[in-house]
Amino acid sequence: MRVLQFYRTYLPDTHGGVEEAIHQICLATGELGVEHRIVTMAPVREVEILERPEATVIRVPIQAEPASCSMGLEAFRVYREQAEWADLIQIHYPWPFADLVHLLSGCRKPVVVTYHSDIIRQRALERLYAPLRWLFFRHVARFVATSPDYAGSSRLLQRAKQPVEVIPLGLCPESYPPASAEALAQVESDFGSDFFLFIGVLRYYKGLRYLVEAAAETGLPVVIAGRGPEEKRLREQADALGADNLMFAGFVSDEVKQGLMAKARAIVFPSCERSEAFGVTLLEGQLHSLPLITCDIGTGTSYVNRHGETGLVVPPCDPHALAQAMRNLEQAPEQARDMGKAGRERLDNVFAGSQVGAHYLALYQQLLGSEPVQNPTNNR
């Protein structure tokens, strides 16, 4: 079985949640005999082919990026050629350019859309885009939401005429090797241990301004790892508040990331907008048996993190509630350890890559008419 994945960016150029989700889907289904190719936009001068363990990646030159929507004329040709190779297409939404590319390709292969998020910020542009989107949606065989929370709260998914499956994101634990002694020593030297950890792209919807305030209020050690458009503003805010306990790690390698997870007290994930549909970092934290702190924004973050069981869930945009949750975990280490253990169990029971891969394989087989789906969702 041959599946073509299509998204606006991918590893190694960027390291966000959708990129890791595609990576894990390819790994998990690859173990079951699915062959993947990934067509993506990249900062290259000409089309490049990159062989990775999970898939062949076809990198197409970016020519424009209006409102973070990567575009390039070569994508029309490359997509059409790769769609001929594929049995099935999997497109990762939102990316308006993908809608246009598919519609003009003439492709009649089954299309699965993994629906990662509503369009939140570009409201005016979304109104202009809506006719194209609904035309594209008519060509979709199946939508996949990454949590029952998002499936039940997205107005677009509720209006979709095609069936909506729920298949959560997942992790293949073997794709995360333990931190080396060198990485652990580096983290210990640079940041100490028992800190609250955020890892991700520093975007507006991550709610990090509230984490900066909470760090200043509590005085507890906090590490923010990653880069992004909010970095300068966050550093200036931390300086203004005198939050010397807040440390910025910048972009970190996968090895150092594992070291940070191994040394952390908890994951703190203060995302405050529906643009944060799931949070792969939360699964990575559960892989390390870390308790989680998240905000209740009606998305998959509260599906991953169950309040009082795997961590704490607080109201969004509330630095004082965030600070109190941090204090609670710091002052009750045994409870925090129990939450971390429960989180690892939830990862193994609900978000294991093997389960997610089996669900996707069943869906692919159904759409290709080779085998009916047997309970393809997991809504626990």
C-alpha positions as CSV (number, residue, x, y, z in Angstrom):
1,M,0.0,0.0,0.0
2,R,1.4,3.4,-1.0
3,V,0.3,6.6,0.7
4,L,1.3,10.2,-0.2
5,Q,1.5,12.6,2.7
6,F,1.1,16.3,1.8
7,Y,1.9,19.2,4.1
8,R,3.5,22.6,3.9
9,T,6.6,21.8,6.0
10,Y,8.5,18.8,7.4
11,L,11.6,17.6,9.1
12,P,14.4,18.6,9.2
13,D,13.5,22.1,8.2
14,T,11.0,22.7,11.0
15,H,10.2,20.8,14.2
16,G,6.5,21.4,15.1
17,G,3.7,19.2,16.3
18,V,2.3,18.4,12.8
19,E,5.7,17.5,11.5
20,E,6.2,15.1,14.4
21,A,2.6,13.7,13.9
22,I,3.4,12.9,10.2
23,H,6.7,11.4,11.3
24,Q,5.0,9.1,13.8
25,I,2.1,8.1,11.4
26,C,4.7,7.1,8.8
27,L,6.7,5.1,11.3
28,A,3.7,3.3,12.8
29,T,2.1,2.4,9.6
30,G,5.4,1.6,7.9
31,E,5.8,-1.2,10.4
32,L,2.6,-2.6,9.0
33,G,3.7,-2.5,5.4
34,V,2.6,0.9,4.3
35,E,5.1,2.8,2.0
36,H,5.0,6.6,2.4
37,R,6.2,9.5,0.4
38,I,6.0,13.0,1.7
39,V,5.6,16.1,-0.5
40,T,6.5,19.2,1.3
41,M,7.6,22.8,0.7
42,A,11.2,23.6,1.8
43,P,13.8,26.4,1.5
44,V,15.6,24.8,-1.5
45,R,16.5,26.1,-4.9
46,E,15.2,23.1,-6.8
47,V,13.2,19.9,-6.1
48,E,15.2,17.7,-3.8
49,I,14.6,14.1,-2.7
50,L,15.6,13.2,0.9
51,E,15.6,9.5,2.1
52,R,14.5,9.2,5.7
53,P,13.8,6.1,7.7
54,E,10.1,6.8,7.8
55,A,9.5,8.0,4.2
56,T,10.9,9.4,1.0
57,V,10.6,13.2,1.3
58,I,10.2,15.3,-1.8
59,R,11.1,18.9,-1.0
60,V,9.7,21.5,-3.3
61,P,11.0,25.1,-3.4
62,I,9.0,27.7,-1.5
63,Q,8.3,30.8,-3.6
64,A,6.0,32.7,-1.3
65,E,4.5,32.4,2.2
66,P,1.6,34.8,2.6
67,A,0.1,34.4,6.1
68,S,2.4,31.4,6.7
69,C,0.8,29.6,3.7
70,S,3.8,28.1,1.9
71,M,3.5,28.1,-1.9
72,G,5.5,27.1,-5.0
73,L,4.7,26.5,-8.6
74,E,6.7,23.3,-8.8
75,A,4.3,21.8,-6.2
76,F,1.6,21.4,-8.9
77,R,3.8,19.1,-11.1
78,V,5.4,17.2,-8.2
79,Y,2.0,16.5,-6.5
80,R,0.4,15.3,-9.7
81,E,3.4,12.9,-10.4
82,Q,3.4,11.6,-6.8
83,A,-0.3,11.2,-6.7
84,E,0.0,8.9,-9.7
85,W,2.3,6.7,-7.7
86,A,0.1,6.6,-4.6
87,D,-2.9,4.5,-3.8
88,L,-4.2,7.0,-1.4
89,I,-3.5,10.7,-0.4
90,Q,-3.3,12.0,3.1
91,I,-3.4,15.8,3.4
92,H,-2.8,17.7,6.6
93,Y,-5.2,20.6,7.3
94,P,-5.1,23.6,7.5
95,W,-3.0,24.5,4.4
96,P,-5.1,26.4,1.8
97,F,-2.5,25.9,-0.9
98,A,-3.0,22.1,-0.7
99,D,-6.6,22.5,-1.5
100,L,-5.8,24.3,-4.8
101,V,-3.0,21.9,-5.7
102,H,-5.2,18.9,-5.3
103,L,-8.2,20.4,-7.1
104,L,-6.0,21.3,-10.1
105,S,-4.2,17.9,-10.2
106,G,-7.1,16.0,-11.5
107,C,-6.4,13.2,-9.0
108,R,-9.2,10.8,-8.3
109,K,-7.5,8.8,-5.6
110,P,-9.1,8.6,-2.2
111,V,-8.2,11.6,0.0
112,V,-7.9,11.5,3.8
113,V,-7.7,14.8,5.6
114,T,-6.1,14.8,9.0
115,Y,-7.7,17.8,10.6
116,H,-5.1,19.3,12.9
117,S,-6.8,22.7,13.7
118,D,-9.4,25.2,12.8
119,I,-8.1,28.5,11.2
120,I,-8.2,30.9,14.2
121,R,-6.2,34.0,13.6
122,Q,-6.7,34.9,9.9
123,R,-10.5,35.4,10.0
124,A,-10.7,37.9,7.1
125,L,-8.5,35.6,4.9
126,E,-10.6,32.6,5.9
127,R,-13.7,34.2,4.5
128,L,-11.9,34.6,1.1
129,Y,-10.7,31.1,1.3
130,A,-14.0,29.5,2.3
131,P,-15.3,28.8,-1.3
132,L,-12.1,27.0,-2.2
133,R,-12.2,25.0,1.0
134,W,-15.7,23.8,0.6
135,L,-15.0,22.8,-3.0
136,F,-12.0,20.8,-1.9
137,F,-13.9,19.2,1.0
138,R,-16.2,17.7,-1.6
139,H,-13.3,15.6,-2.8
140,V,-12.4,14.3,0.6
141,A,-13.3,10.7,1.4
142,R,-12.7,10.9,5.2
143,F,-11.8,13.4,7.8
144,V,-9.7,12.4,10.8
145,A,-9.8,14.5,14.0
146,T,-7.1,14.0,16.5
147,S,-9.3,14.0,19.5
148,P,-13.0,13.6,20.3
149,D,-12.8,17.0,21.9
150,Y,-11.9,18.7,18.6
151,A,-14.3,16.6,16.6
152,G,-17.1,17.7,18.9
153,S,-16.2,21.4,19.0
154,S,-15.1,22.2,15.5
155,R,-17.9,23.9,13.6
156,L,-16.2,23.0,10.3
157,L,-16.0,19.3,11.2
158,Q,-19.6,19.3,12.4
159,R,-20.7,20.7,9.0
160,A,-18.7,18.2,7.0
161,K,-20.8,15.9,4.9
162,Q,-18.2,13.1,4.9
163,P,-17.6,10.8,7.9
164,V,-15.3,12.1,10.6
165,E,-13.1,9.5,12.4
166,V,-11.2,10.1,15.6
167,I,-7.7,8.8,15.5
168,P,-5.4,10.4,18.1
169,L,-1.8,11.3,17.5
170,G,0.6,8.8,19.0
171,L,4.2,8.0,19.6
172,C,6.4,5.0,18.8
173,P,8.6,4.9,22.0
174,E,11.5,3.3,20.2
175,S,11.8,6.4,18.1
176,Y,12.9,8.3,21.2
177,P,16.2,6.9,22.4
178,P,17.1,7.7,26.0
179,A,19.3,10.7,26.7
180,S,23.0,10.1,26.6
181,A,25.2,10.8,29.6
182,E,26.7,13.8,27.7
183,A,23.2,15.3,27.2
184,L,22.3,14.8,30.8
185,A,25.5,16.4,32.0
186,Q,25.0,19.3,29.6
187,V,21.4,19.9,30.8
188,E,22.4,19.6,34.5
189,S,25.2,22.1,33.9
190,D,23.1,24.6,32.0
191,F,19.7,24.4,33.7
192,G,20.0,22.2,36.8
193,S,17.1,19.8,37.5
194,D,13.6,19.7,38.7
195,F,12.5,22.5,36.5
196,F,9.2,23.1,34.8
197,L,9.7,22.6,31.1
198,F,8.1,24.0,27.9
199,I,9.2,22.7,24.6
200,G,7.8,24.0,21.3
201,V,7.7,26.7,18.7
202,L,7.3,30.1,20.4
203,R,4.0,31.2,18.8
204,Y,1.3,33.6,20.1
205,Y,-1.2,30.8,20.8
206,K,1.2,29.0,23.1
207,G,0.3,31.3,25.9
208,L,3.9,31.7,27.0
209,R,3.4,35.3,28.2
210,Y,1.3,33.8,31.0
211,L,4.0,31.3,31.8
212,V,6.5,34.1,32.1
213,E,4.2,35.8,34.6
214,A,3.7,32.6,36.5
215,A,7.5,32.0,36.7
216,A,8.0,35.5,38.1
217,E,5.2,35.0,40.6
218,T,6.5,31.6,41.9
219,G,10.2,31.9,41.6
220,L,10.3,28.2,40.6
221,P,12.8,27.2,37.9
222,V,11.3,27.2,34.4
223,V,13.0,26.3,31.1
224,I,11.5,27.4,27.7
225,A,13.1,25.4,24.9
226,G,12.5,26.4,21.3
227,R,12.5,29.4,19.0
228,G,9.8,31.3,17.2
229,P,8.2,34.7,16.5
230,E,7.5,35.4,20.2
231,E,11.0,34.9,21.5
232,K,12.2,38.5,21.6
233,R,9.0,39.7,23.3
234,L,9.1,36.9,25.9
235,R,12.8,37.6,26.7
236,E,11.9,41.3,27.2
237,Q,9.0,40.5,29.4
238,A,11.1,38.2,31.6
239,D,13.7,40.9,31.9
240,A,11.1,43.5,32.8
241,L,9.6,41.2,35.5
242,G,13.0,40.2,36.9
243,A,12.3,36.5,36.3
244,D,15.9,35.3,36.7
245,N,14.5,31.8,37.4
246,L,13.2,31.6,33.8
247,M,15.8,30.2,31.4
248,F,15.6,30.2,27.6
249,A,17.3,27.2,26.0
250,G,16.7,28.2,22.3
251,F,16.4,25.5,19.7
252,V,17.6,22.2,21.1
253,S,18.7,19.0,19.4
254,D,16.6,15.8,19.9
255,E,19.3,14.5,22.2
256,V,19.3,17.6,24.4
257,K,15.5,17.5,24.3
258,Q,15.5,14.0,25.8
259,G,18.0,15.3,28.4
260,L,15.6,18.1,29.3
261,M,12.7,15.7,29.7
262,A,14.8,13.4,31.9
263,K,15.7,16.3,34.2
264,A,12.4,18.1,34.3
265,R,9.9,18.1,37.2
266,A,6.8,18.6,34.9
267,I,5.7,19.7,31.5
268,V,3.9,23.1,31.5
269,F,1.9,23.8,28.4
270,P,0.0,27.0,28.7
271,S,-1.6,27.2,25.2
272,C,-4.6,29.5,25.2
273,E,-6.1,29.3,21.7
274,R,-7.8,26.5,19.7
275,S,-4.9,26.6,17.3
276,E,-3.3,24.2,19.8
277,A,-5.4,21.2,18.9
278,F,-3.4,18.4,20.6
279,G,0.2,19.0,21.8
280,V,2.6,16.2,20.8
281,T,4.9,17.6,23.5
282,L,2.4,16.3,26.1
283,L,2.8,12.8,24.8
284,E,6.6,13.2,24.9
285,G,6.3,14.3,28.5
286,Q,4.1,11.2,29.3
287,L,6.8,9.0,27.7
288,H,9.1,10.3,30.4
289,S,6.4,9.8,33.1
290,L,6.1,13.6,33.7
291,P,3.0,15.2,35.1
292,L,1.4,17.8,32.8
293,I,0.0,21.3,33.3
294,T,-2.3,22.4,30.5
295,C,-5.2,24.9,30.0
296,D,-8.8,24.0,29.3
297,I,-9.3,25.3,25.7
298,G,-11.7,22.7,24.5
299,T,-9.2,20.8,22.4
300,G,-7.1,17.6,22.6
301,T,-4.9,19.0,25.3
302,S,-7.5,18.0,27.8
303,Y,-8.0,14.7,26.1
304,V,-4.3,13.9,26.6
305,N,-4.1,15.4,30.1
306,R,-6.9,14.4,32.5
307,H,-7.2,16.8,35.4
308,G,-6.2,15.2,38.7
309,E,-5.1,12.0,37.0
310,T,-2.2,12.7,34.7
311,G,-1.7,16.3,35.7
312,L,-3.5,19.6,36.3
313,V,-5.8,21.5,33.9
314,V,-6.3,25.2,34.6
315,P,-8.3,28.1,33.0
316,P,-6.5,29.6,30.0
317,C,-4.9,33.1,30.1
318,D,-4.7,33.0,33.9
319,P,-1.1,33.3,35.1
320,H,-2.2,33.0,38.8
321,A,-3.9,29.7,38.2
322,L,-0.8,28.5,36.3
323,A,1.4,29.6,39.2
324,Q,-0.8,27.7,41.7
325,A,-0.7,24.5,39.6
326,M,3.1,24.8,39.5
327,R,3.2,25.3,43.3
328,N,0.9,22.3,43.8
329,L,3.2,19.9,41.9
330,E,6.3,21.3,43.6
331,Q,4.8,20.9,47.1
332,A,3.3,17.4,46.5
333,P,6.1,15.4,44.8
334,E,4.5,12.0,45.5
335,Q,1.3,13.1,43.9
336,A,3.2,14.5,41.0
337,R,5.0,11.2,40.6
338,D,1.7,9.3,40.6
339,M,0.3,11.6,37.9
340,G,3.4,11.0,35.8
341,K,3.0,7.3,36.2
342,A,-0.7,7.5,35.2
343,G,0.3,9.6,32.2
344,R,2.7,7.0,31.0
345,E,0.0,4.3,31.4
346,R,-2.4,6.5,29.4
347,L,0.2,6.9,26.7
348,D,0.7,3.1,26.5
349,N,-3.1,2.4,26.5
350,V,-4.4,5.2,24.2
351,F,-1.6,6.9,22.3
352,A,0.9,4.1,21.5
353,G,2.2,4.3,18.0
354,S,1.2,0.7,17.4
355,Q,-2.4,1.4,18.1
356,V,-2.5,4.6,16.0
357,G,-0.8,2.8,13.2
358,A,-3.4,0.0,13.3
359,H,-6.2,2.5,13.2
360,Y,-4.8,4.3,10.2
361,L,-4.1,1.1,8.4
362,A,-7.7,0.0,8.9
363,L,-8.9,3.3,7.6
364,Y,-6.7,3.1,4.5
365,Q,-7.8,-0.4,3.8
366,Q,-11.5,0.5,4.1
367,L,-11.1,3.4,1.7
368,L,-9.3,1.2,-0.8
369,G,-11.9,-1.5,-0.5
370,S,-9.6,-4.2,0.8
371,E,-10.9,-4.6,4.4
372,P,-13.6,-3.1,6.6
373,V,-12.6,-1.0,9.5
374,Q,-12.9,-2.7,12.9
375,N,-13.4,-0.1,15.6
376,P,-11.0,2.5,14.1
377,T,-11.4,5.1,16.8
378,N,-10.3,5.2,20.4
379,N,-12.3,7.7,22.4
380,R,-11.3,6.7,25.9
